[in-house]
Amino acid sequence: MRDPRSGAAGRDVPAAARSATALAALCVLLYPLPLPDAVRTGLMAAVALLSVTCLVVGVRLHRPRPLSPWLLMPCLAVLFLPGNALRPWSTSQDGFGRYVPDVFTLSAYLLLAAALARLARAHGGLRREVVCDVGVVAAAGALAAARFLVLPTTQVPGRSTAESVLAGAYPLVDVLLLTLGVDLVLSGPRRRSHHLLVAALAALLVGDLLYAAYGVRGVLVPPDVVNTPFLAAYVLVALAALHPSQAPGPPPPAAAAAAAAPLDAWSLRRLPLLVAALAAVTVVVAVPPADEGPLLRLATGLALGVVLALLLVRAVSAVDGQARARAVLQHRAGHDALTGLPNRQEVERVLGERLAARRAPGTADWLLYVDLDGFKRVNDTWGHACGDQLLRAVAGRLRAVLPPPAVVGRLSGDEFVVLATTAAGAVEDLARRVLAVVEEPVRLDVAEVVVTGSVGVAEVRGSADQTLRDADTAMYRAKRRGRAQWAVFDESMRTALGNEMELELDLRRALERDAFELVYQAVVDLPTGVPVGVEALLRWHRPASGPVPPAVFVPVLEASGLIVPVGARVLRTAVRQLARWHREGLVGPSFGMSVNVSPHQLLHPSFPGAVEEALREEGVDGALLTLEITESSMLAEDAGTTAVLEHLRRLGVGLAVDDFGTGYSALSYLRALPVTAVKVDRSFVSALHDPHGPTGDEAVVRAVVAVGRALGLRVTAEGVETAGQARVLRALGVELGQGWLWHRAGAAHEVARLLGAAPAAPPAPGAGDPRLNPAGEG
């Protein structure tokens, strides 16, 4: 037995259980035949035993959720058996013995009611409307039972009032249970097991109606054939427990969509229950019996009062539910679904209110625009689920540190805003508090991560849109300053932003027209002064403006994403130039090329493949290429960064940490990641051999050299401009140097003349000079 709609969660039912169910069904079919009483009793016992066994197997096999209702099913099945089996015996008894079967049967009904209520509650049912529906059906059913079942049987000779009441009570209980079951089917997930359970309840109702309607000579028990519906109920409950839809797991898409849609209180699928109940009340009131007594009139009045009261409660509940639903929809329209914070629309509305409100003297409304630094890396490394978890954590922290009347909102992605009223001098402290909260480590399911924030601050003025733009502009300025920075908006930023947008537009045109240039600066062996390689440097001449410093246009390339295509073109051009110099015999076999790589470019998925393709197409050994990366590229020592660097090392490419000593300079990164060289920043070289310069620079260089030797890394000093600096660097053990002392960066043909006039670098054993070739170490 397998439900094709039950998905992967369904499990095959053991063959023994299927056979037991089939055998029980066969016994039910045989029961109505003219058979001896002993055979009928045996068939009844067999059906009960087989059904209870299948119930236990189904519960153990599927472990349905919730589990407790299905654990009650075998118990109530066991209680029903003596209730049916003792019924013929009880008819010949007097006193309490006559009602012994009812003790077992009513106990089973109570357990069944508890199980159905638990199921309905677990699957979204048993709401106020459901309780009202059950009450209306109960009142109408009680009135109908009194009129059509209890009252007529009181005239049967030998039947007591208690037996007449029981004759009407059993069908009434069945109707209430069936109402719960139907609500479970309508409100809960669409499961075949629930449909089978409702069919079992319907069989119980049929059986109890037959018992009540077919009294013979005042005896409550009808012919044994009428037990057939009860035996069918046994089998149907067993089938429900065994059905694969019982297994927990995601429902099929259609069922999930149907279950997710809320069932309206006045849905056409629910109203038939109320219509049938009201019809029963109408018939009883409109067609009273000829011998209607005061007791029946009182019952009719009470039933009408209960029905009208419950319908009134139901109507009020429905109106209240519609109001709550409208409020929920309005809240959702103005709030972010992930974090629960006000969204952009709601933030703009609140900003409009603040603009129209009067401020207390000495205070102002401020908007803080918060952008997370490093959020994209979390998303790319561990997936969007972890990214969402990080966003929820940051949102909770901002709400905790900035309680009302401050407003914390989320605009989109990793962008948050804080709207607060404070004095002008206190807004800086507020920005620092926000940065401190964002920087606290966040424990995700997969790892602990640390992100920082860039905060732009703007006073609320003009319009909501203008305030958001001003704060966004200030945030952009803060991000340009580095990580974990904040900036307050001023009018000069708007002009600067316009200039940067124009600059970005010109850079896009330069990329389209291939207007970027590469210049090369020699890297020399410090002891001999012989060039052993060059570094490729990007240059750009802006039309009508002339040369633009890299410190100006490179950050714009990175912020706009243009650094990826521009960097790819730089890499290909540099590798092609190196191949040409080797073919022309201007350089020795160990002469190499260094190329700067930005963090965005390094972590782009296509980068390792682009490096491999460029080396292969130009016929250049990977050992002759060194990629210079910044320390910020290594700050997140994660699986993504490590995989990229190891891929490059497998190509033989060297990896040098540029501007070493100016950033975090964590030795753990140098030890854990496959870097092969470090470059001492020019800020530590410029003061060497200067009696008036800083006193600690020489110690820094000495420490870098010691670290390089300990870890087997090549050390290069950049920015060497005087012979005195070169002498100090040689004395400190620095191997390679780069700077104006030997050569200013120039075009490829200028460098070719220098290389042609320079003596060849002394060859090293093996594949090449390890001072140039960091991959030569293997």
Phi, psi and omega in degrees: 000119179219129177273116182297344180268353186279352175073199183293342184287337182295146178236148176294137177277134180304147181300324180298320180293321178295320179294321180296320179295317179298320179294320178296319178296323177296320178297322178296320179292328181281336189301318183290348182292154179292094183236157176299155181300323181296321179293318179298318179297320177295320178297319179298314179296321180296316180299315181297313182296314180296320181293317179298319178299315179295325177298314180297316180298316181298318180294317181291328184284313188263339183047062185295159178237125359286154186274326188302318180300323183280339171289335178282336185302312177299326181295314181290330176295321178294323180289326179295328184299306177295331178298319178281319185293325183273355183299312179299322180296323186291336182295337180265006183258159176244160177069219185295329181303333180292338185248010179302315179301327182292330177300313179293316185293314180295325176298319178296321178296320179298316177297320180295320178297318179297319180295317180294320178298320179295318178297314181298318180295319182292332184253026172090001179269199178059034173280181184300320178298323180294316179299319178296317179300315179298320179296318178297314179297322180295316180296315179293319179294320179296319179294317179294320179297318179296321183285316190256342183246313185283308185300314181295325185281349176290343180274354181285128181298138177084357180262129179279166178298321180298320179293323178293319178296318178297325180300326177269337184288320183299310177299325179298315178299321178299319180296317179297317178295320179294324177298317176299317181296318179296321177296324177299318180292321183285321187265332186269186177295148183282095182240136177299327181298324178291322177297318178296324178294319177295322177298323177295321178294321177297322178296321177298318179299316179299315180298315181291326176295320178296318178300318183287325187276334186250049173292140182240117176053039178080002178270131185292326187277124176280185177302153186300337180302331184290350174289347185304314179300326180292320177294323176297323178298321175306308185294320180296320177295320178297318177297322178298318181291326182278343188296137182299339179293350175290333185295136179292150180154172181293134178287163176299156186305315182297317179293322179296319179294319179294319181290329182288333181284123181295142180272119183295147182298330181251030180297147177297340178281343181259329188299329178305326178298315180292320180299316179297319179296315180293326177296320178297317178297318181298317180297316181297318181288321185284330183238075179289151178291159182294327182257036182298124180260175181298329180296317180291323178296319178297316179297322179296316179297316178298317181297317178298317179297317179297316181298313181296320180295316180293323177295323177295315178299319181296319179295315179297319179297321180295317178296317178298319178296321178296321179295318178296319180297321178295320178295321178296318180295320178295320178296317180295325180294333182253007184226152180285131184292328184284312187255345184078004180278157173303139179269187184301317181300315180291322178298317179296323178295315180295322177300319177299320178295318180294324179294327181275343184276159176271140180261152174290148180303137178084002180237165178209157174271133182235143176247126177252122181260114188248124176239132183279130175270125178096003181293321182299324180294321176299314179299314184291329185276314187246358176099166185291333178297317177291324176299317177296321178298320178296317180297319179295322179295316180295319179299317179296321180293318179296320178295323183290321184276343181232073182291167177306149013277001175298145181246127176249127181227165176237122182278308178184156176052236181254029182253121178244161174226151175232125178248117185219152176254122183201170175289154183300323182285344183265351184292332178293320176297323178297318178297319179296320178298319179297314179298319181296321180294317182294325185284348180295139180303144179244124179272108175266176180295330186258335184189171173261127184237157177231124173237159177244178181229153169245127188240127172252134185243133178216143176285142179286114181197162179077268179214167180297318181294318180295319179298316179297319180294320180296315180294323178295320178297316179295322178297319179298320177295319178298320180294326178294334180284342181130194182280149173057051180238161174223157181210144177261135184293140166221166188298333181296333180294326180296318177295317180296322180295319177297320178296321180292324177295320176295322178297318179297319179298317178294325178294322177296319178295321179297322178294318180296325184264004181055050185264002177280152181236155174244134171240162187230139176238134185289145170249123189245156172284117187300316180297327186249340184076009182274133177297131177243359180177180177222158172249131178276129183236137183273135177227153179214130175256112181281132180304133178070003180234336181089196184298138177247126180300142177303328180296342179268312188268335181296316176301327178290321175301318181291315182294328183271351184085358180291345183297333182291305178293323178295315179298322178297321179291321178299315181299313181297318180295318182294317180294322179295320180294320178298318179298321180295316179297322178293319180294325182279355177075017181284339185229160178281172185295341182261003182290131186234181184229135174250138181227132177283140180231129179279160178302320180298319180290317183300319186267005176289137185303332185273355190294308181303321178294324179294321177297314181298318181294317180297317179296318182292314184291329180267356178069035182255134176293133180301335180293345180269358181248131175239129177259124181263121183241151180275163179297329180296336177293338184255002187297324176262089181285079185242180184296325181295313179297313181298319181297318180295313182295320179292325175299316180294322179293327176295336175280355182089000185288138176277153182231116182246138176272114184276152177053041184296136178103347181266345182249230184279328175050044180282123181295334180298326178293317180297326182281323187274329185260152187279052176280157185236351183203160173228148177243122178288127183296149182298336181295335177271343182270327189298330183266358179295142180063024177242111183297340181261001182275179178301147185272346186265354185294320180297323178294323178297314180297317179300320180294320179296318178298318179297318178297316180300316179294320182295325183259003179072035183253143174284143181242127178238137176255130179251160180078027180281121185239344183230156178295327179296319177297319180297319180296317180296318181296319178297319180295327180280351177096012176289135188273316187237151179224158182209130179163181185291345177304324183254320188193131170277151180300135181216173179293167186300320183290329177291317179294327179298320178295320178297316183292325180291330182273341185275147175292153180293147177294142179300128182292149176248154179300146176092215188283339182168180181289118182294340178290331175267323189255091182295338179279353181294345178283355181100000000 
